[in-house]
Amino acid sequence: MSDDPDKKGRALELVLNAWDQALAEGAEPEIIASVAIYAALADMVDRYGSEAVAEFCASLPQRARNGEFTL
């Protein structure tokens, strides 16, 4: 997985643009969030396997508490 900050920044920009488009078309934020998480996890399981993804998900509560997902 690439840790290139430029690539991550561009990817985040694209995802946020898609999010805004979905909102503009009437999708509810909770539904967008749910399907975005589903899509991300499904892709990660395909690439890295379910055990690696389960371990990644186990780290999410502390990362959220640490403010890592605050824009």
C-alpha positions, 0 to 999 in steps of 0.5 A: 500500500502506498504511503505517498501523501500526494496520492493519498491527498488526491484520492481523498479529494476524489472520494470527498467529491463523490460524497458531495455528488451523492449528497447533491443527488439526495443520498443520506449521509449515513447511507453514503458512509455505510456503502463507502465503508462496505466498498473499502472493506470489500476491496481490502479483503480482496487484496489483503485477506479477511484476517488482515482486514479484521486486525485493521478494523480492530485498530479503528476505535483507538484511532478514532479516539485519537482524532485520526479521522477528523477532517 
